[in-house]
């Protein structure tokens, strides 16, 4: 179990199977889109989203408040509920999308969230059966402070920690102490996920901006069986 962009790079250097978890909201949006047949191209914070959209013949995900005036899709998972199968969307975010781009050189990259935790865990178990020497990193992306301090930009996000723990709870195998503690944290609040996400820092932030339904959707456990996998530069259903 690891955190943030540094963790994504480290997993790539080791050649691990990487699971990117950004519950509010990249991972939940991707799982929702892929479940309904969409194809997502993650865009790192420093990349040109419009240029990537032209390159991949894709639509651009806009900010939540700009839907539907400037585009159909955003980081809100709810905007993907009616996506047409095969639709391509370039999605930028400073956490989940950026970590996915930083980690795209790993041999296998999945995207996990609370909404598809069991499916991702079961997919990992299948790969471990096929290659018992494979190592797995479950990556909680975290959030970014608007103003960095002596501790850096990364802000630990409990929703990502719980999402990582949910995925870990379905993976069979030897686990690091960090992974075991993360799994235990999830199991401790499994029956209270919605109120925990509702009141956590990221949940409050989204609610105050008018996107309470995004928080509710992201807190729903195992509603999707879709496993987003990175193939080339795109995330699609495994």
Backbone bond lengths (Angstrom), bond angles and torsions (degrees), N, CA, C in turn:
res aa  C-N    CA-C-N  psi(-1)  N-CA   C-N-CA  omega(-1)  CA-C   N-CA-C  phi
1 X - - - 1.457 - - 1.519 108.09 -
2 X 1.373 115.24 131.94 1.458 118.57 -177.96 1.516 108.80 -144.88
3 X 1.344 114.78 177.03 1.453 121.52 -175.16 1.527 111.48 -126.46
4 X 1.330 116.58 143.68 1.443 124.45 161.23 1.518 118.09 63.69
5 X 1.319 114.06 -168.39 1.458 121.13 -173.82 1.526 112.22 -63.65
6 X 1.337 116.22 -39.68 1.457 119.28 178.20 1.513 110.17 -60.04
7 X 1.334 116.82 -41.04 1.455 120.84 178.57 1.518 112.10 -64.06
8 X 1.337 116.83 -37.12 1.467 120.00 177.72 1.515 111.00 -65.10
9 X 1.330 116.54 -43.60 1.468 119.40 178.80 1.529 111.10 -64.35
10 X 1.331 116.58 -41.58 1.461 120.08 -179.14 1.523 110.76 -63.23
11 X 1.328 117.11 -40.88 1.469 120.76 178.27 1.524 110.70 -62.69
12 X 1.341 116.21 -39.50 1.461 119.99 178.51 1.525 111.09 -64.57
13 X 1.325 116.34 -41.09 1.467 120.36 179.31 1.529 111.65 -63.66
14 X 1.340 116.38 -35.33 1.475 120.12 179.38 1.518 112.41 -80.44
15 X 1.323 118.01 -17.48 1.453 121.05 -175.96 1.514 112.98 78.10
16 X 1.344 116.43 31.29 1.466 120.74 -179.48 1.525 111.75 -78.16
17 X 1.311 114.96 160.12 1.461 120.62 161.27 1.532 105.83 -74.13
18 X 1.316 117.25 126.79 1.461 121.95 -174.87 1.524 110.65 -112.02
19 X 1.329 116.11 132.00 1.462 121.92 175.10 1.524 107.78 -115.85
20 X 1.314 116.79 114.55 1.460 122.71 -177.86 1.525 109.23 -91.32
21 X 1.333 116.22 125.02 1.464 121.88 -177.24 1.526 109.47 -124.50
22 X 1.322 115.69 114.10 1.468 123.15 177.36 1.535 106.19 -140.05
23 X 1.332 115.45 84.37 1.465 121.59 -167.74 1.519 112.52 -64.41
24 X 1.330 117.72 -40.38 1.470 121.83 179.38 1.529 109.47 -119.73
25 X 1.420 118.05 80.62 1.453 119.30 20.16 1.531 113.66 -150.54
26 X 1.353 118.74 -1.47 1.455 121.04 -171.85 1.524 112.41 -55.03
27 X 1.332 118.01 -51.22 1.464 120.31 -175.26 1.525 112.17 -63.80
28 X 1.318 116.51 -40.13 1.460 120.11 179.65 1.520 110.20 -67.53
29 X 1.330 116.98 -39.24 1.462 120.15 177.14 1.529 111.25 -64.11
30 X 1.329 116.72 -43.72 1.463 120.58 -179.97 1.530 110.91 -64.62
31 X 1.332 117.03 -45.92 1.465 120.03 179.35 1.524 110.97 -60.19
32 X 1.327 116.71 -40.27 1.459 121.04 179.13 1.526 110.96 -66.51
33 X 1.327 116.44 -45.16 1.459 120.94 -179.77 1.525 111.57 -62.93
34 X 1.322 116.47 -48.00 1.466 120.90 -177.41 1.523 110.82 -66.65
35 X 1.337 116.87 -37.75 1.471 119.83 177.29 1.527 110.90 -57.79
36 X 1.321 116.67 -34.16 1.458 121.14 -178.20 1.526 112.83 -96.04
37 X 1.337 116.90 10.94 1.459 120.46 172.98 1.501 116.25 97.85
38 X 1.331 118.21 5.61 1.454 121.17 179.60 1.519 112.91 -79.09
39 X 1.320 115.66 164.23 1.461 123.80 177.17 1.528 107.35 -125.43
40 X 1.333 116.61 126.21 1.455 121.63 -173.73 1.524 110.53 -114.20
41 X 1.320 115.19 132.30 1.454 122.09 173.26 1.530 107.53 -107.92
42 X 1.332 118.76 108.10 1.464 119.72 178.82 1.520 111.42 -70.51
43 X 1.331 115.16 143.87 1.458 121.86 -178.93 1.513 108.58 -125.36
44 X 1.327 117.08 123.31 1.454 121.51 179.01 1.518 110.71 -70.11
45 X 1.313 115.56 160.29 1.454 121.32 -174.93 1.527 112.40 -58.23
46 X 1.330 116.84 -35.46 1.458 120.25 -175.20 1.528 112.99 -89.10
47 X 1.340 118.57 -0.14 1.457 121.59 -177.12 1.533 111.16 -91.54
48 X 1.320 115.06 163.46 1.463 122.43 178.67 1.527 108.62 -91.07
49 X 1.330 115.94 104.89 1.458 120.71 -175.66 1.529 112.16 -63.05
50 X 1.319 117.04 -42.00 1.465 120.36 -178.80 1.529 110.96 -64.77
51 X 1.330 116.57 -39.51 1.464 119.59 178.96 1.520 111.40 -65.32
52 X 1.330 116.29 -39.47 1.460 119.28 176.90 1.532 110.74 -64.04
53 X 1.321 116.79 -38.47 1.462 120.28 179.92 1.525 110.71 -62.86
54 X 1.325 117.06 -40.83 1.464 120.60 177.01 1.530 109.81 -64.84
55 X 1.305 115.70 -44.17 1.469 120.74 -178.32 1.522 112.01 -61.25
56 X 1.329 116.57 -39.87 1.462 120.57 -175.04 1.530 113.57 -100.06
57 X 1.345 116.33 6.05 1.468 120.93 -178.36 1.527 110.34 53.60
58 X 1.317 113.93 52.18 1.464 120.82 -172.73 1.528 110.84 -125.66
59 X 1.322 115.42 162.72 1.458 121.53 171.54 1.531 109.31 -82.63
60 X 1.313 115.11 159.92 1.456 121.45 179.02 1.522 109.40 -102.55
61 X 1.340 116.67 128.38 1.463 120.33 172.38 1.526 108.06 -75.72
62 X 1.323 116.14 129.42 1.465 121.61 -178.02 1.526 109.13 -102.43
63 X 1.315 116.79 179.45 1.462 119.12 176.68 1.530 109.63 -68.03
64 X 1.313 116.35 155.67 1.462 120.42 -177.55 1.526 112.00 -53.20
65 X 1.318 116.04 -43.41 1.473 119.86 -175.18 1.521 112.49 -71.03
66 X 1.334 117.94 -13.33 1.459 121.07 -179.05 1.519 113.44 -95.01
67 X 1.329 117.48 4.04 1.471 121.68 174.10 1.534 107.87 -92.63
68 X 1.338 119.76 129.89 1.478 128.24 4.80 1.519 114.68 -98.57
69 X 1.332 118.52 6.03 1.458 121.13 -171.76 1.516 111.98 -60.06
70 X 1.350 117.37 -43.50 1.467 120.45 -173.94 1.525 113.33 -109.68
71 X 1.316 118.13 -7.87 1.457 120.89 179.84 1.508 111.20 179.07
72 X 1.340 115.26 168.51 1.473 119.97 -176.60 1.518 113.08 -90.16
73 X 1.332 116.90 -25.49 1.458 120.63 -169.51 1.522 111.30 -122.60
74 X 1.333 114.96 154.65 1.463 121.45 179.20 1.523 107.82 -152.33
75 X 1.330 116.96 -164.99 1.464 120.52 172.86 1.525 111.73 -77.60
76 X 1.306 117.59 -4.48 1.463 119.99 174.86 1.524 109.79 -73.35
77 X 1.332 118.59 121.00 1.465 120.24 179.24 1.523 112.79 -58.67
78 X 1.320 116.84 -29.03 1.457 120.68 -176.03 1.517 112.42 -65.95
79 X 1.331 117.78 -22.40 1.463 119.85 179.92 1.527 112.59 -72.86
80 X 1.328 116.84 -9.40 1.468 120.57 -178.64 1.530 112.97 -103.68
81 X 1.306 117.52 2.46 1.464 119.81 -176.92 1.528 112.12 -64.78
82 X 1.327 117.17 -28.21 1.465 120.52 -178.41 1.532 111.97 -114.91
83 X 1.325 117.61 22.28 1.464 120.68 -179.30 1.524 110.00 -64.83
84 X 1.322 115.82 139.72 1.465 119.80 177.88 1.527 109.62 -77.86
85 X 1.341 118.53 135.31 1.464 120.53 178.92 1.523 111.26 -53.02
86 X 1.325 115.27 135.03 1.456 121.59 -179.95 1.508 114.75 90.74
87 X 1.336 117.76 -6.70 1.461 120.94 179.25 1.522 110.34 -66.95
88 X 1.318 116.70 133.50 1.464 122.53 -179.56 1.531 109.42 -103.19
89 X 1.329 115.20 134.15 1.459 120.49 -178.91 1.522 109.01 -137.09
90 X 1.327 116.56 131.56 1.460 122.02 173.28 1.521 107.77 -92.20
91 X 1.331 115.89 121.18 1.463 121.56 -175.51 1.525 108.89 -118.29
92 X 1.317 115.93 121.87 1.464 121.21 178.21 1.519 110.08 -104.86
93 X 1.322 115.96 141.47 1.466 121.09 171.99 1.522 107.90 -159.86
94 X 1.331 117.28 150.99 1.469 119.49 -177.81 1.517 113.53 -75.55
95 X 1.320 117.57 -10.04 1.467 120.38 -174.85 1.528 111.57 -117.96
96 X 1.326 118.07 -80.76 1.456 120.32 -174.97 1.515 114.24 -61.59
97 X 1.337 116.98 -47.20 1.464 119.56 -179.17 1.525 110.64 -66.86
98 X 1.321 116.83 -41.80 1.460 120.55 179.54 1.524 111.24 -64.67
99 X 1.326 117.45 -43.40 1.468 120.16 177.90 1.521 110.94 -64.30
100 X 1.326 117.83 -35.02 1.465 120.94 177.91 1.524 110.41 -65.47
101 X 1.324 117.25 -38.98 1.451 120.34 178.24 1.532 111.13 -70.19
102 X 1.322 116.84 -40.51 1.457 120.51 179.45 1.532 111.21 -66.18
103 X 1.315 116.54 -30.08 1.454 120.23 -176.24 1.511 114.73 -99.99
104 X 1.344 117.93 11.10 1.467 118.72 -172.25 1.522 113.28 -71.70
105 X 1.338 117.82 -8.53 1.459 119.69 177.65 1.520 112.72 -87.45
106 X 1.327 118.02 0.11 1.466 119.55 175.27 1.527 108.67 -69.28
107 X 1.341 118.24 158.48 1.462 119.30 -179.23 1.527 113.11 -65.56
108 X 1.346 116.68 -29.91 1.461 120.77 179.40 1.532 107.76 -146.18
109 X 1.333 117.03 133.44 1.464 121.47 177.16 1.521 108.74 -131.68
110 X 1.319 115.96 122.63 1.459 122.94 175.29 1.527 108.68 -112.30
111 X 1.317 116.19 159.45 1.456 121.99 172.90 1.517 108.20 -117.62
112 X 1.341 115.30 124.69 1.457 120.29 -176.54 1.514 111.95 -124.01
113 X 1.318 115.67 155.68 1.458 123.10 177.39 1.523 107.15 -154.90
114 X 1.293 116.73 -179.42 1.466 119.09 174.91 1.525 110.76 -62.45
115 X 1.327 117.05 -35.98 1.465 120.36 -173.77 1.522 113.30 -67.79
116 X 1.340 118.16 -20.25 1.475 120.23 -179.47 1.528 112.23 -135.17
117 X 1.321 117.35 26.02 1.470 121.36 -173.65 1.522 112.20 -58.74
118 X 1.315 117.40 -46.67 1.471 119.87 -177.81 1.522 110.81 -62.32
119 X 1.328 117.63 -44.44 1.460 121.13 -178.39 1.525 111.21 -61.75
120 X 1.322 116.60 -41.41 1.465 119.94 179.25 1.531 110.18 -66.73
121 X 1.329 116.94 -44.45 1.459 120.07 178.57 1.520 112.29 -59.29
122 X 1.326 116.60 -42.07 1.466 120.23 179.98 1.522 111.47 -67.94
123 X 1.330 117.17 -35.66 1.468 120.20 176.68 1.524 110.96 -65.17
124 X 1.328 115.80 -39.02 1.467 120.05 177.25 1.519 110.19 -64.43
125 X 1.327 117.15 -43.63 1.462 120.25 179.25 1.526 111.37 -58.36
126 X 1.326 116.73 -39.20 1.460 119.99 178.75 1.525 110.62 -64.25
127 X 1.311 116.89 -40.60 1.464 119.66 179.83 1.519 111.51 -69.56
128 X 1.327 117.52 -34.22 1.456 120.81 177.79 1.529 111.15 -68.53
129 X 1.315 116.95 -31.64 1.469 119.98 175.69 1.523 110.55 -67.08
130 X 1.330 116.33 -34.71 1.456 120.57 -178.90 1.526 112.13 -80.18
131 X 1.335 117.03 -25.39 1.471 121.77 -179.36 1.519 107.96 -144.09
132 X 1.337 116.28 93.02 1.467 119.38 -174.98 1.524 112.71 -74.79
133 X 1.345 117.41 -3.48 1.456 120.39 175.56 1.523 113.15 -95.07
134 X 1.319 116.08 0.27 1.457 120.69 -177.61 1.526 110.73 -74.89
135 X 1.322 116.66 135.60 1.466 122.15 174.75 1.522 109.20 -105.31
136 X 1.325 115.59 151.02 1.461 121.99 -174.20 1.519 109.72 -124.26
137 X 1.322 116.72 133.79 1.458 122.25 170.02 1.518 108.75 -114.90
138 X 1.327 116.24 122.16 1.457 121.43 172.61 1.524 106.25 -97.42
139 X 1.325 116.22 118.48 1.456 122.43 -169.91 1.521 111.59 -107.90
140 X 1.320 116.19 113.21 1.467 121.02 169.60 1.516 107.03 -84.43
141 X 1.325 117.38 117.13 1.469 119.85 -171.70 1.517 112.95 -70.34
142 X 1.331 117.78 -36.80 1.446 120.37 -176.57 1.519 112.32 77.43
143 X 1.315 115.66 179.87 1.459 122.72 178.08 1.521 109.47 -114.96
144 X 1.342 116.16 175.70 1.455 121.20 -179.60 1.520 109.20 -118.88
145 X 1.328 115.87 132.69 1.457 119.67 170.94 1.518 108.94 -69.01
146 X 1.327 117.53 138.98 1.466 119.94 176.75 1.519 110.92 -64.51
147 X 1.315 117.24 -35.28 1.454 122.36 175.30 1.517 108.86 -119.90
148 X 1.326 117.35 114.37 1.456 120.01 -177.20 1.524 110.34 -70.84
149 X 1.322 115.01 154.11 1.460 120.95 -179.71 1.519 109.00 -122.76
150 X 1.337 116.19 -166.69 1.465 119.29 177.58 1.522 111.58 -63.78
151 X 1.345 116.91 -16.89 1.464 121.21 177.68 1.529 112.27 -91.13
152 X 1.332 117.43 0.41 1.452 120.68 178.89 1.516 112.85 93.19
153 X 1.345 115.96 -169.42 1.463 122.02 -175.40 1.520 113.06 -88.24
154 X 1.331 118.09 -26.35 1.459 120.95 -171.33 1.529 111.53 -69.06
155 X 1.336 114.72 130.48 1.467 120.73 172.12 1.517 107.97 -113.84
156 X 1.327 116.53 122.15 1.458 119.68 178.51 1.522 109.26 -63.15
157 X 1.317 115.61 132.99 1.462 121.60 -175.91 1.526 108.61 -117.71
158 X 1.327 116.88 116.68 1.469 118.42 -174.47 1.514 111.95 -67.44
159 X 1.340 118.32 -25.84 1.469 118.71 178.58 1.523 110.74 -65.54
160 X 1.337 117.07 -35.19 1.459 120.23 176.86 1.529 110.95 -72.86
161 X 1.317 116.33 -37.37 1.461 120.56 176.58 1.525 110.21 -60.79
162 X 1.338 116.83 -43.16 1.461 120.47 179.56 1.526 111.24 -70.04
163 X 1.322 117.20 -37.21 1.461 119.54 176.23 1.512 111.93 -64.03
164 X 1.341 116.03 -41.70 1.463 119.98 176.23 1.526 110.36 -62.60
165 X 1.341 116.29 -41.52 1.458 119.84 178.86 1.515 112.71 -64.29
166 X 1.329 116.70 -35.79 1.464 120.52 177.77 1.524 110.95 -63.44
167 X 1.345 116.78 -43.90 1.469 120.27 176.81 1.523 110.05 -63.42
168 X 1.329 116.52 -45.77 1.469 120.74 -178.99 1.516 112.26 -60.32
169 X 1.318 117.52 -32.08 1.468 120.64 -178.43 1.524 112.52 -65.38
170 X 1.337 116.67 -16.90 1.464 120.49 179.65 1.528 112.92 -105.41
171 X 1.336 117.35 0.10 1.464 120.69 179.27 1.518 109.43 -95.64
172 X 1.324 115.73 130.46 1.458 122.04 179.86 1.520 108.69 -97.92
173 X 1.332 116.52 128.55 1.452 119.08 177.64 1.507 111.32 149.99
174 X 1.312 115.80 177.08 1.456 121.14 177.97 1.522 109.80 -70.49
175 X 1.328 115.94 133.48 1.461 120.63 -175.88 1.519 110.82 -124.01
176 X 1.323 114.97 146.25 1.452 120.88 177.58 1.523 109.95 -68.14
177 X 1.343 117.80 162.11 1.467 119.41 175.34 1.527 112.28 -56.87
178 X 1.345 117.14 -38.07 1.460 120.18 178.41 1.523 111.11 -62.91
179 X 1.326 116.36 -41.47 1.461 120.37 179.50 1.520 111.18 -67.41
180 X 1.332 116.82 -40.32 1.467 120.18 -179.66 1.522 111.41 -63.89
181 X 1.320 116.68 -42.02 1.460 119.90 178.72 1.523 111.48 -66.81
182 X 1.321 116.47 -38.91 1.456 120.86 178.41 1.525 110.40 -63.21
183 X 1.323 116.86 -44.96 1.463 121.25 177.23 1.530 110.42 -60.41
184 X 1.326 116.60 -42.46 1.457 120.32 -179.88 1.515 112.48 -64.27
185 X 1.324 117.37 -36.87 1.464 120.53 177.47 1.519 110.75 -61.59
186 X 1.325 116.40 -43.62 1.461 119.84 177.04 1.523 111.38 -61.83
187 X 1.324 116.77 -47.74 1.464 120.16 -178.00 1.526 111.88 -61.53
188 X 1.324 116.42 -29.69 1.458 120.57 -178.96 1.525 112.55 -69.09
189 X 1.339 117.59 -28.39 1.472 120.43 -177.30 1.523 112.25 -120.52
190 X 1.324 117.61 15.74 1.462 120.87 -174.90 1.524 112.38 -55.44
191 X 1.321 117.37 -35.88 1.465 120.53 -178.30 1.527 112.44 -82.65
192 X 1.321 118.17 -3.84 1.471 122.24 -177.06 1.521 112.18 -127.08
193 X 1.313 118.23 30.63 1.459 120.34 -173.67 1.526 112.76 -62.25
194 X 1.320 116.94 -43.27 1.466 117.64 -177.09 1.525 112.20 -63.54
195 X 1.342 120.24 -49.43 1.470 117.59 178.13 1.525 113.85 -64.20
196 X 1.340 117.24 -31.70 1.467 119.57 178.38 1.528 110.22 -66.60
197 X 1.323 117.38 -48.40 1.458 119.60 178.56 1.528 111.24 -66.92
198 X 1.311 117.34 -34.75 1.454 122.28 179.83 1.527 111.56 -59.68
199 X 1.340 116.05 -39.16 1.457 121.00 -173.84 1.527 113.93 -100.28
200 X 1.347 118.45 -6.89 1.462 119.04 179.68 1.531 109.56 -71.01
201 X 1.334 116.64 166.57 1.457 120.69 -175.12 1.519 113.48 -56.23
202 X 1.326 117.36 -46.67 1.462 120.34 -178.91 1.516 111.31 -68.27
203 X 1.334 116.44 -37.02 1.454 120.10 178.25 1.517 112.12 -64.23
204 X 1.329 116.27 -44.25 1.466 120.12 177.86 1.525 110.73 -62.26
205 X 1.331 116.22 -40.11 1.459 120.43 -179.35 1.525 110.83 -60.87
206 X 1.331 117.33 -45.81 1.465 120.63 179.18 1.521 111.43 -66.35
207 X 1.328 117.10 -40.98 1.459 119.68 179.81 1.521 111.42 -62.27
208 X 1.324 116.09 -41.15 1.467 120.20 -179.60 1.525 111.81 -65.56
209 X 1.332 117.23 -23.81 1.461 121.53 177.43 1.532 112.39 -88.53
210 X 1.352 116.33 -1.86 1.457 120.09 176.85 1.513 115.21 97.13
211 X 1.336 117.90 16.86 1.463 120.64 -175.71 1.530 111.59 -119.53
212 X 1.317 115.40 48.92 1.458 121.03 -179.38 1.529 111.86 -61.90
213 X 1.330 117.24 -34.78 1.468 119.78 -178.51 1.519 111.69 -66.99
214 X 1.328 117.82 -26.75 1.466 120.19 174.78 1.528 110.32 -64.06
215 X 1.320 116.45 -39.83 1.467 120.75 179.56 1.526 109.77 -66.37
216 X 1.316 116.65 -44.28 1.477 119.63 179.31 1.526 110.87 -60.89
217 X 1.326 115.76 -44.44 1.466 119.67 -178.58 1.524 110.90 -63.02
218 X 1.324 116.78 -43.11 1.464 120.96 -177.41 1.521 112.54 -67.14
219 X 1.329 118.28 -22.49 1.463 121.61 -177.75 1.524 113.03 -87.29
220 X 1.318 117.60 -2.58 1.475 120.99 -179.15 1.525 109.06 -79.39
221 X 1.308 116.16 127.52 1.468 121.70 -171.55 1.525 111.40 -93.99
222 X 1.335 115.65 127.26 1.465 123.01 170.66 1.530 113.61 56.86
223 X 1.319 116.54 44.00 1.469 119.59 177.05 1.525 111.89 -88.47
224 X 1.327 117.17 -13.89 1.462 121.23 -179.10 1.530 110.24 -121.54
225 X 1.336 115.50 147.61 1.462 120.16 174.97 1.527 111.49 -106.90
226 X 1.326 116.49 7.91 1.462 120.79 -179.07 1.524 110.70 -81.45
227 X 1.335 115.59 137.00 1.466 122.26 175.87 1.523 107.90 -115.77
228 X 1.337 118.27 105.85 1.462 119.65 176.01 1.531 110.41 -69.31
229 X 1.316 116.19 128.55 1.462 121.92 179.52 1.520 108.48 -124.71
230 X 1.323 117.07 142.14 1.456 121.78 177.80 1.521 109.39 -81.03
231 X 1.323 115.80 120.97 1.458 121.93 173.53 1.524 106.70 -124.04
232 X 1.323 116.25 110.63 1.452 119.67 -172.33 1.520 109.20 67.54
233 X 1.316 115.84 -115.68 1.462 120.26 -179.76 1.522 112.49 -113.31
234 X 1.324 116.40 12.37 1.456 118.87 -177.24 1.516 111.97 -124.77
235 X 1.320 114.95 151.93 1.453 122.78 175.90 1.516 108.67 -103.31
236 X 1.322 115.42 124.07 1.463 120.40 -179.72 1.524 108.28 -142.64
237 X 1.312 116.13 175.74 1.460 120.31 -175.95 1.525 110.32 -70.62
238 X 1.347 114.95 135.05 1.463 121.21 178.19 1.517 109.68 -63.51
